[in-house]
């Protein structure tokens, strides 16, 4: 065996050792990729029921929102009817009721003033009589 052949054998051995040293990290990387693939698969399988539940929840929320829309439409109709009724009441009965209230207030003031006037007159007459008695 010549020196060139021995150098070639040493180089081939070093290459084999280098390949073996590189094979270990490659095998570990392959296992890591396998574990990552399994984890991704499990996450995908676990997310499907979550997405189904989310879709069901959104359907229920939409149903409730439709009901709320119906309720608000009804409330809007009621408030419009009350507004129209108030306007009608004000237009037809509001004026006469205000006049009647003003009349009753005026009459009660007049009656009260008249009573106070009579009481004041009777009181002054009593003073006059008492003064005469003395």
Secondary structure as the mmCIF struct_conf table of DSSP 4:
data_model
#
loop_
_struct_conf.conf_type_id
_struct_conf.id
_struct_conf.beg_label_comp_id
_struct_conf.beg_label_asym_id
_struct_conf.beg_label_seq_id
_struct_conf.end_label_comp_id
_struct_conf.end_label_asym_id
_struct_conf.end_label_seq_id
HELX_RH_AL_P HELX_RH_AL_P1 UNK A 3 UNK A 89
HELX_RH_PI_P HELX_RH_PI_P1 UNK A 90 UNK A 94
HELX_RH_AL_P HELX_RH_AL_P2 UNK A 95 UNK A 133
#
